[in-house]
């Protein structure tokens, strides 16, 4: 439970920091974060070739989702965060679980879902305030 509380708190803190930095392009910044979190697994699993290949593949996949999310839609970025949260849970099904710190799956999942929900709210709020064409 502690990992979830710390994860949600970290997600909220990240959202607040990005909100305070008004000069940033939020969509790009959230895309950069999504790219970065995919590569954390590569850093944890580089000692095992099988896990390295698997984690490098997912990192590239999330980089592509982030790229298209930045170019096309905030909702695609949100989907990327939710998918990464599911990846965090699914990683426990592989034999490489011991390479990841304890409770990392719940910690990372809670950050991912917190930010994913926020991006949906942000997208809805931005769409609501956009002028009709």
C-alpha positions, 0 to 999 in steps of 0.5 A: 500500500505504501508504494501506491501512496508514494506513487500517487503522490509522486504523480500528483507532484509531477503534475503540479510541477508541470502546471507551475512551469507554464512556459512548457508545452505540456503535451511534449513534456508528458510525451518525454516523461512517457518515453523516459519511464519505458527506459527505466526498465532497460536500466534495471534489466541490462544484466540479462539478455532476454530481459534486456531485449524485452525491455528495450522493445517495450521502451521503443514501443512507448517512445513511439506512442509518446511521439504520436501522442505529442503529434496527434492527441493528448488522449493517445498519451493518456492511453500510453500511460495506462498501457505502461501501467498494465506493462508494470503489472504484466512484467511480474509474469516474466521470469525477470521479476527479481531484477526490478526493485520490490513493489516497483510495479505498484509504485510505477502503476500508480504514477502511470494511472494518476498521470493518465487520468489527469491527461484525460481530464486535461484533454476534456478541459481543453476541448471544452474551452476551445472555440467552435469552428 
